[in-house]
Amino acid sequence: MIFGKKTTYVSEITQFIDELKHKNPKLEESQRAGRALLWDKEPIDLDKTSRDKASRVAQQPYVYQNH
């Protein structure tokens, strides 16, 4: 039994991803841009949120009845 020899196994999926990145070097950059567009949001301004909530007009219990 040889313990010093290391085998480097690379799965087919890892090979596919490495090949895809090699063919399209800007892939990760475009993924980051897409993530920023859809998921990365500005921090919530708590003062503005509380002012917006305080300035709302209460809705009638039954909106279709206007007396």
All heavy atoms as a GROMACS GRO file, in nm:
protein
  556
    1MET      N    1   0.084  -0.118   0.000
    1MET     CA    2   0.000   0.000   0.000
    1MET      C    3   0.088   0.124   0.000
    1MET      O    4   0.176   0.137   0.082
    1MET     CB    5  -0.090  -0.004   0.124
    1MET     CG    6  -0.201   0.094   0.119
    1MET     SD    7  -0.301   0.086   0.267
    1MET     CE    8  -0.444   0.007   0.204
    2ILE      N    9   0.065   0.213  -0.093
    2ILE     CA   10   0.145   0.334  -0.104
    2ILE      C   11   0.062   0.451  -0.051
    2ILE      O   12  -0.044   0.482  -0.101
    2ILE     CB   13   0.184   0.360  -0.252
    2ILE    CG1   14   0.264   0.241  -0.305
    2ILE    CG2   15   0.264   0.488  -0.262
    2ILE    CD1   16   0.292   0.251  -0.452
    3PHE      N   17   0.118   0.516   0.054
    3PHE     CA   18   0.046   0.628   0.114
    3PHE      C   19   0.095   0.763   0.063
    3PHE      O   20   0.024   0.862   0.075
    3PHE     CB   21   0.061   0.625   0.267
    3PHE     CG   22  -0.012   0.510   0.330
    3PHE    CD1   23   0.057   0.403   0.383
    3PHE    CD2   24  -0.150   0.508   0.336
    3PHE    CE1   25  -0.010   0.296   0.442
    3PHE    CE2   26  -0.217   0.402   0.393
    3PHE     CZ   27  -0.147   0.296   0.446
    4GLY      N   28   0.210   0.770   0.005
    4GLY     CA   29   0.267   0.896  -0.039
    4GLY      C   30   0.208   0.946  -0.170
    4GLY      O   31   0.213   1.064  -0.200
    5LYS      N   32   0.155   0.858  -0.250
    5LYS     CA   33   0.102   0.897  -0.380
    5LYS      C   34  -0.040   0.953  -0.366
    5LYS      O   35  -0.126   0.892  -0.307
    5LYS     CB   36   0.100   0.775  -0.473
    5LYS     CG   37   0.060   0.807  -0.614
    5LYS     CD   38   0.064   0.683  -0.700
    5LYS     CE   39   0.022   0.715  -0.841
    5LYS     NZ   40   0.019   0.595  -0.924
    6LYS      N   41  -0.061   1.070  -0.421
    6LYS     CA   42  -0.194   1.133  -0.414
    6LYS      C   43  -0.256   1.131  -0.553
    6LYS      O   44  -0.192   1.165  -0.652
    6LYS     CB   45  -0.185   1.278  -0.367
    6LYS     CG   46  -0.144   1.292  -0.223
    6LYS     CD   47  -0.150   1.436  -0.182
    6LYS     CE   48  -0.111   1.450  -0.036
    6LYS     NZ   49  -0.117   1.588   0.009
    7THR      N   50  -0.379   1.089  -0.558
    7THR     CA   51  -0.452   1.095  -0.683
    7THR      C   52  -0.543   1.216  -0.680
    7THR      O   53  -0.603   1.247  -0.577
    7THR     CB   54  -0.536   0.969  -0.705
    7THR    OG1   55  -0.628   0.956  -0.597
    7THR    CG2   56  -0.449   0.846  -0.713
    8THR      N   57  -0.549   1.286  -0.790
    8THR     CA   58  -0.634   1.404  -0.796
    8THR      C   59  -0.753   1.372  -0.884
    8THR      O   60  -0.743   1.370  -1.006
    8THR     CB   61  -0.558   1.525  -0.851
    8THR    OG1   62  -0.502   1.491  -0.977
    8THR    CG2   63  -0.447   1.567  -0.757
    9TYR      N   64  -0.863   1.346  -0.820
    9TYR     CA   65  -0.986   1.314  -0.892
    9TYR      C   66  -1.061   1.444  -0.919
    9TYR      O   67  -1.079   1.527  -0.830
    9TYR     CB   68  -1.074   1.220  -0.809
    9TYR     CG   69  -1.212   1.203  -0.868
    9TYR    CD1   70  -1.232   1.126  -0.981
    9TYR    CD2   71  -1.322   1.266  -0.811
    9TYR    CE1   72  -1.358   1.110  -1.037
    9TYR    CE2   73  -1.448   1.252  -0.866
    9TYR     CZ   74  -1.465   1.174  -0.978
    9TYR     OH   75  -1.589   1.159  -1.033
   10VAL      N   76  -1.103   1.462  -1.041
   10VAL     CA   77  -1.184   1.577  -1.079
   10VAL      C   78  -1.310   1.523  -1.144
   10VAL      O   79  -1.305   1.451  -1.243
   10VAL     CB   80  -1.107   1.668  -1.177
   10VAL    CG1   81  -1.192   1.788  -1.216
   10VAL    CG2   82  -0.975   1.714  -1.118
   11SER      N   83  -1.424   1.558  -1.084
   11SER     CA   84  -1.551   1.506  -1.134
   11SER      C   85  -1.584   1.566  -1.271
   11SER      O   86  -1.528   1.667  -1.312
   11SER     CB   87  -1.663   1.536  -1.035
   11SER     OG   88  -1.690   1.674  -1.034
   12GLU      N   89  -1.679   1.503  -1.337
   12GLU     CA   90  -1.721   1.551  -1.469
   12GLU      C   91  -1.785   1.689  -1.459
   12GLU      O   92  -1.769   1.773  -1.549
   12GLU     CB   93  -1.819   1.453  -1.531
   12GLU     CG   94  -1.757   1.321  -1.568
   12GLU     CD   95  -1.859   1.225  -1.626
   12GLU    OE1   96  -1.973   1.268  -1.654
   12GLU    OE2   97  -1.826   1.108  -1.644
   13ILE      N   98  -1.856   1.713  -1.352
   13ILE     CA   99  -1.921   1.843  -1.334
   13ILE      C  100  -1.817   1.952  -1.316
   13ILE      O  101  -1.827   2.061  -1.375
   13ILE     CB  102  -2.020   1.839  -1.216
   13ILE    CG1  103  -2.132   1.742  -1.248
   13ILE    CG2  104  -2.072   1.976  -1.183
   13ILE    CD1  105  -2.225   1.714  -1.134
   14THR      N  106  -1.715   1.924  -1.236
   14THR     CA  107  -1.608   2.022  -1.216
   14THR      C  108  -1.534   2.047  -1.346
   14THR      O  109  -1.500   2.162  -1.378
   14THR     CB  110  -1.511   1.972  -1.108
   14THR    OG1  111  -1.583   1.946  -0.988
   14THR    CG2  112  -1.404   2.076  -1.078
   15GLN      N  113  -1.510   1.944  -1.423
   15GLN     CA  114  -1.446   1.960  -1.553
   15GLN      C  115  -1.532   2.047  -1.645
   15GLN      O  116  -1.481   2.135  -1.716
   15GLN     CB  117  -1.421   1.824  -1.619
   15GLN     CG  118  -1.316   1.742  -1.550
   15GLN     CD  119  -1.305   1.602  -1.609
   15GLN    OE1  120  -1.377   1.567  -1.703
   15GLN    NE2  121  -1.216   1.522  -1.553
   16PHE      N  122  -1.664   2.024  -1.643
   16PHE     CA  123  -1.756   2.102  -1.727
   16PHE      C  124  -1.753   2.249  -1.687
   16PHE      O  125  -1.746   2.338  -1.773
   16PHE     CB  126  -1.898   2.045  -1.714
   16PHE     CG  127  -2.002   2.131  -1.781
   16PHE    CD1  128  -2.014   2.132  -1.918
   16PHE    CD2  129  -2.085   2.211  -1.705
   16PHE    CE1  130  -2.109   2.212  -1.981
   16PHE    CE2  131  -2.180   2.290  -1.765
   16PHE     CZ  132  -2.192   2.291  -1.904
   17ILE      N  133  -1.757   2.276  -1.557
   17ILE     CA  134  -1.758   2.416  -1.511
   17ILE      C  135  -1.626   2.484  -1.544
   17ILE      O  136  -1.624   2.600  -1.588
   17ILE     CB  137  -1.789   2.421  -1.360
   17ILE    CG1  138  -1.934   2.379  -1.336
   17ILE    CG2  139  -1.764   2.561  -1.304
   17ILE    CD1  140  -1.972   2.364  -1.192
   18ASP      N  141  -1.515   2.413  -1.524
   18ASP     CA  142  -1.386   2.470  -1.558
   18ASP      C  143  -1.376   2.500  -1.708
   18ASP      O  144  -1.323   2.605  -1.748
   18ASP     CB  145  -1.273   2.375  -1.516
   18ASP     CG  146  -1.257   2.368  -1.366
   18ASP    OD1  147  -1.306   2.460  -1.296
   18ASP    OD2  148  -1.195   2.271  -1.317
   19GLU      N  149  -1.427   2.411  -1.791
   19GLU     CA  150  -1.426   2.431  -1.936
   19GLU      C  151  -1.516   2.549  -1.974
   19GLU      O  152  -1.479   2.631  -2.058
   19GLU     CB  153  -1.474   2.304  -2.006
   19GLU     CG  154  -1.470   2.312  -2.156
   19GLU     CD  155  -1.520   2.184  -2.221
   19GLU    OE1  156  -1.507   2.077  -2.161
   19GLU    OE2  157  -1.575   2.194  -2.333
   20LEU      N  158  -1.631   2.560  -1.909
   20LEU     CA  159  -1.723   2.671  -1.935
   20LEU      C  160  -1.659   2.804  -1.898
   20LEU      O  161  -1.669   2.902  -1.972
   20LEU     CB  162  -1.852   2.649  -1.856
   20LEU     CG  163  -1.969   2.740  -1.884
   20LEU    CD1  164  -2.017   2.721  -2.027
   20LEU    CD2  165  -2.082   2.712  -1.787
   21LYS      N  166  -1.591   2.809  -1.784
   21LYS     CA  167  -1.522   2.931  -1.742
   21LYS      C  168  -1.407   2.964  -1.836
   21LYS      O  169  -1.378   3.081  -1.861
   21LYS     CB  170  -1.470   2.916  -1.600
   21LYS     CG  171  -1.578   2.920  -1.494
   21LYS     CD  172  -1.518   2.905  -1.357
   21LYS     CE  173  -1.621   2.902  -1.249
   21LYS     NZ  174  -1.561   2.885  -1.115
   22HIS      N  175  -1.342   2.861  -1.888
   22HIS     CA  176  -1.231   2.883  -1.979
   22HIS      C  177  -1.282   2.938  -2.113
   22HIS      O  178  -1.219   3.027  -2.171
   22HIS     CB  179  -1.155   2.751  -2.002
   22HIS     CG  180  -1.038   2.765  -2.093
   22HIS    ND1  181  -0.923   2.831  -2.056
   22HIS    CD2  182  -1.018   2.723  -2.220
   22HIS    CE1  183  -0.838   2.829  -2.156
   22HIS    NE2  184  -0.894   2.764  -2.258
   23LYS      N  185  -1.397   2.889  -2.159
   23LYS     CA  186  -1.453   2.937  -2.285
   23LYS      C  187  -1.510   3.078  -2.272
   23LYS      O  188  -1.507   3.155  -2.368
   23LYS     CB  189  -1.564   2.843  -2.333
   23LYS     CG  190  -1.514   2.712  -2.386
   23LYS     CD  191  -1.630   2.626  -2.432
   23LYS     CE  192  -1.584   2.492  -2.484
   23LYS     NZ  193  -1.697   2.406  -2.522
   24ASN      N  194  -1.566   3.109  -2.157
   24ASN     CA  195  -1.628   3.240  -2.134
   24ASN      C  196  -1.568   3.302  -2.009
   24ASN      O  197  -1.621   3.286  -1.899
   24ASN     CB  198  -1.780   3.223  -2.119
   24ASN     CG  199  -1.852   3.355  -2.111
   24ASN    OD1  200  -1.790   3.460  -2.118
   24ASN    ND2  201  -1.983   3.349  -2.098
   25PRO      N  202  -1.458   3.377  -2.021
   25PRO     CA  203  -1.390   3.432  -1.903
   25PRO      C  204  -1.474   3.534  -1.824
   25PRO      O  205  -1.449   3.555  -1.707
   25PRO     CB  206  -1.265   3.498  -1.959
   25PRO     CG  207  -1.256   3.461  -2.102
   25PRO     CD  208  -1.388   3.406  -2.143
   26LYS      N  209  -1.572   3.595  -1.888
   26LYS     CA  210  -1.652   3.697  -1.819
   26LYS      C  211  -1.779   3.638  -1.756
   26LYS      O  212  -1.867   3.711  -1.715
   26LYS     CB  213  -1.690   3.808  -1.916
   26LYS     CG  214  -1.570   3.886  -1.963
   26LYS     CD  215  -1.612   4.004  -2.046
   26LYS     CE  216  -1.489   4.082  -2.088
   26LYS     NZ  217  -1.525   4.206  -2.155
   27LEU      N  218  -1.787   3.507  -1.746
   27LEU     CA  219  -1.906   3.441  -1.693
   27LEU      C  220  -1.931   3.480  -1.547
   27LEU      O  221  -2.043   3.518  -1.512
   27LEU     CB  222  -1.891   3.289  -1.705
   27LEU     CG  223  -2.007   3.206  -1.651
   27LEU    CD1  224  -2.131   3.229  -1.736
   27LEU    CD2  225  -1.970   3.060  -1.650
   28GLU      N  226  -1.829   3.471  -1.465
   28GLU     CA  227  -1.848   3.504  -1.323
   28GLU      C  228  -1.884   3.651  -1.304
   28GLU      O  229  -1.965   3.685  -1.218
   28GLU     CB  230  -1.722   3.469  -1.244
   28GLU     CG  231  -1.701   3.321  -1.228
   28GLU     CD  232  -1.584   3.288  -1.139
   28GLU    OE1  233  -1.569   3.356  -1.035
   28GLU    OE2  234  -1.508   3.197  -1.172
   29GLU      N  235  -1.825   3.737  -1.384
   29GLU     CA  236  -1.856   3.880  -1.375
   29GLU      C  237  -2.002   3.906  -1.410
   29GLU      O  238  -2.070   3.983  -1.342
   29GLU     CB  239  -1.765   3.956  -1.470
   29GLU     CG  240  -1.783   4.106  -1.468
   29GLU     CD  241  -1.691   4.175  -1.566
   29GLU    OE1  242  -1.580   4.125  -1.591
   29GLU    OE2  243  -1.732   4.281  -1.618
   30SER      N  244  -2.052   3.839  -1.512
   30SER     CA  245  -2.193   3.859  -1.550
   30SER      C  246  -2.286   3.798  -1.446
   30SER      O  247  -2.394   3.850  -1.421
   30SER     CB  248  -2.221   3.799  -1.687
   30SER     OG  249  -2.205   3.659  -1.686
   31GLN      N  250  -2.244   3.689  -1.382
   31GLN     CA  251  -2.325   3.632  -1.275
   31GLN      C  252  -2.333   3.727  -1.156
   31GLN      O  253  -2.439   3.745  -1.096
   31GLN     CB  254  -2.266   3.498  -1.229
   31GLN     CG  255  -2.289   3.386  -1.326
   31GLN     CD  256  -2.223   3.257  -1.280
   31GLN    OE1  257  -2.121   3.258  -1.212
   31GLN    NE2  258  -2.281   3.145  -1.319
   32ARG      N  259  -2.221   3.790  -1.123
   32ARG     CA  260  -2.222   3.887  -1.012
   32ARG      C  261  -2.309   4.008  -1.045
   32ARG      O  262  -2.379   4.060  -0.959
   32ARG     CB  263  -2.079   3.932  -0.982
   32ARG     CG  264  -1.999   3.827  -0.909
   32ARG     CD  265  -1.866   3.883  -0.857
   32ARG     NE  266  -1.788   3.777  -0.802
   32ARG     CZ  267  -1.688   3.716  -0.866
   32ARG    NH1  268  -1.655   3.756  -0.988
   32ARG    NH2  269  -1.621   3.619  -0.810
   33ALA      N  270  -2.304   4.052  -1.171
   33ALA     CA  271  -2.387   4.166  -1.213
   33ALA      C  272  -2.535   4.130  -1.205
   33ALA      O  273  -2.618   4.210  -1.161
   33ALA     CB  274  -2.351   4.209  -1.354
   34GLY      N  275  -2.571   4.009  -1.245
   34GLY     CA  276  -2.710   3.964  -1.235
   34GLY      C  277  -2.756   3.953  -1.092
   34GLY      O  278  -2.869   3.989  -1.058
   35ARG      N  279  -2.669   3.904  -1.005
   35ARG     CA  280  -2.704   3.895  -0.863
   35ARG      C  281  -2.724   4.033  -0.805
   35ARG      O  282  -2.819   4.057  -0.729
   35ARG     CB  283  -2.595   3.822  -0.786
   35ARG     CG  284  -2.627   3.818  -0.639
   35ARG     CD  285  -2.523   3.744  -0.558
   35ARG     NE  286  -2.569   3.740  -0.422
   35ARG     CZ  287  -2.507   3.801  -0.322
   35ARG    NH1  288  -2.397   3.867  -0.343
   35ARG    NH2  289  -2.556   3.795  -0.200
   36ALA      N  290  -2.637   4.125  -0.838
   36ALA     CA  291  -2.649   4.262  -0.787
   36ALA      C  292  -2.780   4.326  -0.835
   36ALA      O  293  -2.843   4.400  -0.761
   36ALA     CB  294  -2.530   4.345  -0.831
   37LEU      N  295  -2.818   4.296  -0.957
   37LEU     CA  296  -2.940   4.353  -1.012
   37LEU      C  297  -3.064   4.302  -0.940
   37LEU      O  298  -3.157   4.377  -0.911
   37LEU     CB  299  -2.949   4.321  -1.161
   37LEU     CG  300  -3.072   4.369  -1.236
   37LEU    CD1  301  -3.070   4.521  -1.244
   37LEU    CD2  302  -3.076   4.310  -1.374
   38LEU      N  303  -3.066   4.173  -0.908
   38LEU     CA  304  -3.187   4.112  -0.853
   38LEU      C  305  -3.189   4.104  -0.700
   38LEU      O  306  -3.295   4.113  -0.640
   38LEU     CB  307  -3.204   3.971  -0.909
   38LEU     CG  308  -3.227   3.964  -1.059
   38LEU    CD1  309  -3.227   3.820  -1.105
   38LEU    CD2  310  -3.356   4.032  -1.097
   39TRP      N  311  -3.075   4.087  -0.637
   39TRP     CA  312  -3.076   4.054  -0.494
   39TRP      C  313  -3.013   4.158  -0.404
   39TRP      O  314  -3.057   4.175  -0.291
   39TRP     CB  315  -3.007   3.920  -0.471
   39TRP     CG  316  -3.081   3.809  -0.537
   39TRP    CD1  317  -3.048   3.746  -0.654
   39TRP    CD2  318  -3.204   3.749  -0.494
   39TRP    NE1  319  -3.141   3.651  -0.685
   39TRP    CE2  320  -3.238   3.651  -0.588
   39TRP    CE3  321  -3.287   3.770  -0.385
   39TRP    CZ2  322  -3.352   3.573  -0.576
   39TRP    CZ3  323  -3.400   3.692  -0.373
   39TRP    CH2  324  -3.432   3.596  -0.467
   40ASP      N  325  -2.908   4.224  -0.447
   40ASP     CA  326  -2.839   4.319  -0.361
   40ASP      C  327  -2.918   4.449  -0.359
   40ASP      O  328  -2.930   4.518  -0.460
   40ASP     CB  329  -2.697   4.344  -0.411
   40ASP     CG  330  -2.612   4.217  -0.403
   40ASP    OD1  331  -2.651   4.126  -0.329
   40ASP    OD2  332  -2.508   4.212  -0.470
   41LYS      N  333  -2.972   4.483  -0.245
   41LYS     CA  334  -3.057   4.602  -0.232
   41LYS      C  335  -2.991   4.704  -0.140
   41LYS      O  336  -2.904   4.672  -0.061
   41LYS     CB  337  -3.194   4.563  -0.173
   41LYS     CG  338  -3.267   4.458  -0.253
   41LYS     CD  339  -3.307   4.509  -0.387
   41LYS     CE  340  -3.383   4.402  -0.464
   41LYS     NZ  341  -3.407   4.435  -0.599
   42GLU      N  342  -3.038   4.827  -0.152
   42GLU     CA  343  -2.991   4.934  -0.064
   42GLU      C  344  -3.039   4.907   0.079
   42GLU      O  345  -3.144   4.847   0.100
   42GLU     CB  346  -3.046   5.068  -0.112
   42GLU     CG  347  -2.994   5.110  -0.247
   42GLU     CD  348  -2.848   5.145  -0.245
   42GLU    OE1  349  -2.800   5.201  -0.143
   42GLU    OE2  350  -2.779   5.115  -0.344
   43PRO      N  351  -2.964   4.955   0.178
   43PRO     CA  352  -3.010   4.939   0.316
   43PRO      C  353  -3.142   5.014   0.339
   43PRO      O  354  -3.168   5.118   0.279
   43PRO     CB  355  -2.899   5.000   0.400
   43PRO     CG  356  -2.785   5.025   0.308
   43PRO     CD  357  -2.835   5.018   0.169
   44ILE      N  358  -3.224   4.961   0.429
   44ILE     CA  359  -3.353   5.022   0.459
   44ILE      C  360  -3.333   5.140   0.553
   44ILE      O  361  -3.266   5.128   0.655
   44ILE     CB  362  -3.447   4.919   0.523
   44ILE    CG1  363  -3.474   4.806   0.424
   44ILE    CG2  364  -3.577   4.983   0.568
   44ILE    CD1  365  -3.552   4.691   0.485
   45ASP      N  366  -3.392   5.255   0.518
   45ASP     CA  367  -3.387   5.373   0.603
   45ASP      C  368  -3.504   5.364   0.701
   45ASP      O  369  -3.620   5.381   0.663
   45ASP     CB  370  -3.397   5.498   0.516
   45ASP     CG  371  -3.384   5.626   0.597
   45ASP    OD1  372  -3.355   5.617   0.718
   45ASP    OD2  373  -3.403   5.734   0.538
   46LEU      N  374  -3.474   5.334   0.827
   46LEU     CA  375  -3.579   5.312   0.926
   46LEU      C  376  -3.657   5.440   0.956
   46LEU      O  377  -3.777   5.434   0.982
   46LEU     CB  378  -3.518   5.256   1.054
   46LEU     CG  379  -3.452   5.118   1.039
   46LEU    CD1  380  -3.389   5.076   1.171
   46LEU    CD2  381  -3.553   5.015   0.994
   47ASP      N  382  -3.590   5.556   0.952
   47ASP     CA  383  -3.660   5.682   0.977
   47ASP      C  384  -3.763   5.709   0.868
   47ASP      O  385  -3.877   5.744   0.896
   47ASP     CB  386  -3.558   5.795   0.985
   47ASP     CG  387  -3.622   5.927   1.021
   47ASP    OD1  388  -3.707   5.928   1.113
   47ASP    OD2  389  -3.589   6.029   0.957
   48LYS      N  390  -3.723   5.690   0.743
   48LYS     CA  391  -3.817   5.712   0.631
   48LYS      C  392  -3.931   5.611   0.637
   48LYS      O  393  -4.046   5.647   0.613
   48LYS     CB  394  -3.743   5.699   0.498
   48LYS     CG  395  -3.832   5.724   0.378
   48LYS     CD  396  -3.756   5.703   0.250
   48LYS     CE  397  -3.840   5.726   0.128
   48LYS     NZ  398  -3.960   5.647   0.120
   49THR      N  399  -3.902   5.487   0.673
   49THR     CA  400  -4.006   5.385   0.682
   49THR      C  401  -4.108   5.422   0.790
   49THR      O  402  -4.229   5.409   0.768
   49THR     CB  403  -3.943   5.248   0.714
   49THR    OG1  404  -3.846   5.219   0.616
   49THR    CG2  405  -4.048   5.139   0.715
   50SER      N  406  -4.061   5.468   0.904
   50SER     CA  407  -4.154   5.506   1.011
   50SER      C  408  -4.237   5.629   0.972
   50SER      O  409  -4.355   5.638   1.003
   50SER     CB  410  -4.080   5.529   1.142
   50SER     OG  411  -3.993   5.640   1.131
   51ARG      N  412  -4.175   5.726   0.901
   51ARG     CA  413  -4.250   5.843   0.855
   51ARG      C  414  -4.356   5.803   0.752
   51ARG      O  415  -4.468   5.854   0.755
   51ARG     CB  416  -4.156   5.947   0.794
   51ARG     CG  417  -4.081   6.027   0.899
   51ARG     CD  418  -3.998   6.138   0.837
   51ARG     NE  419  -3.874   6.077   0.785
   51ARG     CZ  420  -3.828   6.093   0.661
   51ARG    NH1  421  -3.892   6.169   0.576
   51ARG    NH2  422  -3.717   6.036   0.622
   52ASP      N  423  -4.322   5.712   0.661
   52ASP     CA  424  -4.419   5.664   0.562
   52ASP      C  425  -4.536   5.593   0.630
   52ASP      O  426  -4.652   5.611   0.592
   52ASP     CB  427  -4.352   5.570   0.462
   52ASP     CG  428  -4.257   5.641   0.369
   52ASP    OD1  429  -4.263   5.766   0.363
   52ASP    OD2  430  -4.176   5.573   0.304
   53LYS      N  431  -4.505   5.512   0.730
   53LYS     CA  432  -4.610   5.438   0.800
   53LYS      C  433  -4.701   5.533   0.877
   53LYS      O  434  -4.823   5.516   0.879
   53LYS     CB  435  -4.547   5.337   0.895
   53LYS     CG  436  -4.646   5.237   0.952
   53LYS     CD  437  -4.578   5.138   1.045
   53LYS     CE  438  -4.507   5.034   0.965
   53LYS     NZ  439  -4.453   4.924   1.048
   54ALA      N  440  -4.643   5.637   0.937
   54ALA     CA  441  -4.723   5.733   1.013
   54ALA      C  442  -4.809   5.821   0.922
   54ALA      O  443  -4.915   5.869   0.964
   54ALA     CB  444  -4.631   5.820   1.099
   55SER      N  445  -4.768   5.844   0.800
   55SER     CA  446  -4.841   5.934   0.713
   55SER      C  447  -4.951   5.865   0.632
   55SER      O  448  -5.022   5.931   0.557
   55SER     CB  449  -4.744   6.002   0.616
   55SER     OG  450  -4.689   5.908   0.527
   56ARG      N  451  -4.968   5.737   0.648
   56ARG     CA  452  -5.073   5.666   0.575
   56ARG      C  453  -5.211   5.700   0.630
   56ARG      O  454  -5.228   5.719   0.750
   56ARG     CB  455  -5.054   5.515   0.586
   56ARG     CG  456  -4.940   5.466   0.503
   56ARG     CD  457  -4.940   5.316   0.492
   56ARG     NE  458  -4.826   5.273   0.414
   56ARG     CZ  459  -4.752   5.168   0.440
   56ARG    NH1  460  -4.782   5.091   0.541
   56ARG    NH2  461  -4.650   5.139   0.364
   57VAL      N  462  -5.307   5.706   0.540
   57VAL     CA  463  -5.446   5.729   0.580
   57VAL      C  464  -5.510   5.592   0.603
   57VAL      O  465  -5.496   5.502   0.521
   57VAL     CB  466  -5.521   5.806   0.469
   57VAL    CG1  467  -5.668   5.822   0.505
   57VAL    CG2  468  -5.455   5.939   0.443
   58ALA      N  469  -5.581   5.580   0.714
   58ALA     CA  470  -5.644   5.453   0.747
   58ALA      C  471  -5.753   5.420   0.646
   58ALA      O  472  -5.833   5.506   0.608
   58ALA     CB  473  -5.702   5.458   0.887
   59GLN      N  474  -5.757   5.298   0.604
   59GLN     CA  475  -5.857   5.254   0.508
   59GLN      C  476  -5.985   5.216   0.582
   59GLN      O  477  -5.981   5.165   0.693
   59GLN     CB  478  -5.805   5.132   0.431
   59GLN     CG  479  -5.898   5.086   0.322
   59GLN     CD  480  -5.838   4.970   0.244
   59GLN    OE1  481  -5.728   4.925   0.273
   59GLN    NE2  482  -5.910   4.922   0.146
   60GLN      N  483  -6.099   5.241   0.518
   60GLN     CA  484  -6.227   5.204   0.578
   60GLN      C  485  -6.237   5.052   0.586
   60GLN      O  486  -6.179   4.982   0.504
   60GLN     CB  487  -6.342   5.256   0.493
   60GLN     CG  488  -6.352   5.407   0.486
   60GLN     CD  489  -6.465   5.450   0.395
   60GLN    OE1  490  -6.535   5.366   0.338
   60GLN    NE2  491  -6.482   5.580   0.383
   61PRO      N  492  -6.313   5.002   0.686
   61PRO     CA  493  -6.326   4.856   0.698
   61PRO      C  494  -6.386   4.793   0.573
   61PRO      O  495  -6.343   4.686   0.532
   61PRO     CB  496  -6.417   4.838   0.817
   61PRO     CG  497  -6.410   4.964   0.892
   61PRO     CD  498  -6.378   5.072   0.794
   62TYR      N  499  -6.484   4.858   0.512
   62TYR     CA  500  -6.545   4.806   0.391
   62TYR      C  501  -6.529   4.914   0.285
   62TYR      O  502  -6.597   5.015   0.288
   62TYR     CB  503  -6.691   4.769   0.414
   62TYR     CG  504  -6.754   4.701   0.293
   62TYR    CD1  505  -6.715   4.572   0.258
   62TYR    CD2  506  -6.848   4.765   0.216
   62TYR    CE1  507  -6.771   4.510   0.148
   62TYR    CE2  508  -6.905   4.703   0.106
   62TYR     CZ  509  -6.866   4.576   0.073
   62TYR     OH  510  -6.920   4.512  -0.036
   63VAL      N  511  -6.438   4.892   0.192
   63VAL     CA  512  -6.399   5.000   0.101
   63VAL      C  513  -6.506   5.037   0.000
   63VAL      O  514  -6.501   5.147  -0.056
   63VAL     CB  515  -6.268   4.963   0.027
   63VAL    CG1  516  -6.154   4.953   0.124
   63VAL    CG2  517  -6.283   4.834  -0.051
   64TYR      N  518  -6.602   4.951  -0.026
   64TYR     CA  519  -6.703   4.980  -0.128
   64TYR      C  520  -6.824   5.054  -0.071
   64TYR      O  521  -6.916   5.088  -0.142
   64TYR     CB  522  -6.748   4.850  -0.196
   64TYR     CG  523  -6.633   4.783  -0.264
   64TYR    CD1  524  -6.580   4.664  -0.215
   64TYR    CD2  525  -6.575   4.839  -0.377
   64TYR    CE1  526  -6.473   4.603  -0.279
   64TYR    CE2  527  -6.470   4.779  -0.441
   64TYR     CZ  528  -6.418   4.661  -0.391
   64TYR     OH  529  -6.314   4.601  -0.453
   65GLN      N  530  -6.826   5.077   0.058
   65GLN     CA  531  -6.937   5.146   0.120
   65GLN      C  532  -6.892   5.288   0.155
   65GLN      O  533  -6.806   5.308   0.240
   65GLN     CB  534  -6.980   5.073   0.247
   65GLN     CG  535  -7.096   5.139   0.318
   65GLN     CD  536  -7.133   5.060   0.443
   65GLN    OE1  537  -7.070   4.962   0.477
   65GLN    NE2  538  -7.238   5.103   0.511
   66ASN      N  539  -6.947   5.388   0.088
   66ASN     CA  540  -6.909   5.528   0.111
   66ASN      C  541  -7.031   5.606   0.157
   66ASN      O  542  -7.118   5.639   0.080
   66ASN     CB  543  -6.855   5.590  -0.018
   66ASN     CG  544  -6.725   5.524  -0.060
   66ASN    OD1  545  -6.646   5.486   0.024
   66ASN    ND2  546  -6.706   5.512  -0.190
   67HIS      N  547  -7.039   5.635   0.284
   67HIS     CA  548  -7.150   5.716   0.338
   67HIS      C  549  -7.098   5.848   0.379
   67HIS      O  550  -7.002   5.871   0.433
   67HIS     CB  551  -7.214   5.648   0.459
   67HIS     CG  552  -7.292   5.527   0.423
   67HIS    ND1  553  -7.406   5.530   0.349
   67HIS    CD2  554  -7.270   5.397   0.452
   67HIS    CE1  555  -7.454   5.408   0.335
   67HIS    NE2  556  -7.371   5.325   0.398
   0.00000   0.00000   0.00000
